[in-house]
Amino acid sequence: MRSLWIDEEAARCHTELALRVYTSRLLGREPALVLHGGGNTSVKIVEQNLFAEEERILYIKGSGWDLRSIEEAGFAPVRLQPMLRLARLESLSDPAMVNALCTHMTRASAPTPSVETILHAVLPYTYVDHTHADAVVTLTNTPDGQERVRELYGDRAVIIPYTMPGFDLARLVAERFPAQSSQHTIGMVLMNHGVFSFGDSAQESYERMIELVTLAEDYLAAKDAWELAVEPAAIAQQALRMEMVALRYDVSQVIGAPVIVAADQHPRAMAFIQRPDLQEISQRGPATPDHIIRTKRLPQLGRDVSSYAQAYRRYFERHRDDSPTRLTMLDAAPRVVLDEALGLCTVGRSAQDAAVVRDIYRHTMDIIERATRLNGYQALPEKALFQVEYWDLEQAKLRKNANPPVFTGEVALVTGAASGIGRACFESLAARGAAVAGLDIDPMIESMWEDAEAAGMLGIRCDITQDRQIQDALERTVRAFGGVDILVLNAGIFPMSCRIAELTEQAWRDVMSVNLDANVNLMREAHPLLRLAPRGGRVIIIGSKNVLAPGPGAAAYSASKAALNQLGRVAAMEWAGDNIRVNAIHPNAVFDTGIWTKKVLASRAAQYGLSVEAYQRRNLLGVKVTSKDVAELAAEMCGPVFSRTTGAQVPVDGGDERII
Ligand code: ZN
């Protein structure tokens, strides 16, 4: 592992806290050190209080902050002296500890200090860095891990046997560290958990972390346990979406809410899953205890969710009485599913959550394989892991999103999503928590949302008149998110005005093929997916005022939209039994779309002898109708307010005499 320290960058940090932020971010940039909120760092600084007295303040990572993006505000300033006294107590309950940490802060608005605050306090060094480095964790998760670590580090690192994080660990370290450390000590290894480094300066502490980790990597390399070959694993080429959708349905049932299931078919993952000893090596536990709240203790092998859930309930029953307090069982569903065909499937309430689980498990697979090359992967005993999984301070990390948005865990697919109403629908659904796939013939769709797939936004270039491309788009969507719950049929073309007498067969067919035929195909292909939507499927047809009040010169467009509308009404009847709602909305005079350039708008307004402003408000209510207005209605119609409505047609046009 190489140091990312750059003198010029560091020179821009003028305080110790600024340097603490700098090297914390360097640690956070390396996923083989820490992942998604893991690890923590601190610095002890002498400051003057309001009484002009000098006090030592421990700046420690606040809970909820990620090392990769932490700022000065993410460090909680805690008075050091009371922390050292706390470490000498015989015992301290979690609520009392958290209360003590918070009441000894010098800034009331600071985040809650890390649960490892007392541990950082007792280590007698200015800078303290803590990570769950893959290489070190690999060594400690082997049957003779302790000897290996001792052999590797000698007196450079103090070794602490596994103890539950929090007060007990801090107390143990306070007790053992002074006796076991020497002037050679640069770090500390917590068995089955991670590694600490310390120093007088930010650079020293950070570079010692890199040094300790590099030593572990070199050790593994020397034992031929570092390079992991990417075996050319067989990766299924056939469509897998029905299998994915069924898996997601089952997981959602156990959790009691819709979830995102993301499939990862990276060759490394496939090579791991296809190992003949998978059953044996994968069923031992996570690499470091705090991963358990993301990955659960064990991955599910294959697709039998109900057996997994039964086993999880038995595990809960085995350990529930270990706790002094009455525990409520968490949901019994897996977070990681390893399947020979589907690959590494990860489960989350949102696409972001599923991506976090994927990242953690990718590292877990490497750790397991490397430890297996040494002399076997050995995780903590079930009981110790249960204790962390049901530790209130761990669960609190997941409770931050207690009121998720309405479509959390659901998946929407919007056609014609690169601009206008389609793009607005994409955004309205995403704003309500859905993972959204946006289809468009415009290649721009692929790059519209940067780094977006992990954030639940997927742009797919797709000509919906091509059946093959529809199939591929559905396949990609389902592999990314696990299903399709909401389908918004928006893509359409609006040709130049043309009377029937002049209408060519080709012009007629072009309109029909996009506005009608493509939608029939998409509805047919999406139906089996919508049928397995955990909360029931929803289809929104973006119709047109022309369906109810046609005008001359738009025969093909009006006929195609009317036919699509009728198709939706039939679907509402045919699919009600599958718990799929189909509704249409009829926008009119939405001028913030691609076809309405300033020039077109001005010339049209002139035709009516109106100003552009007056022309845009030419409806009963005298309001402008924007793409966003249409999109918000579309999104609401997919939500609980319209849960008893199917086969409806709702205009969104500011009121039109011909329609009323
Ligand atoms: Zn840790």
Boltz pocket constraint, residues with backbone or C-beta under 6 A from the ligand:
constraints:
  - pocket:
      binder: B
      contacts: [[A, 39], [A, 130], [A, 131], [A, 132], [A, 193], [A, 194]]
      max_distance: 6.0
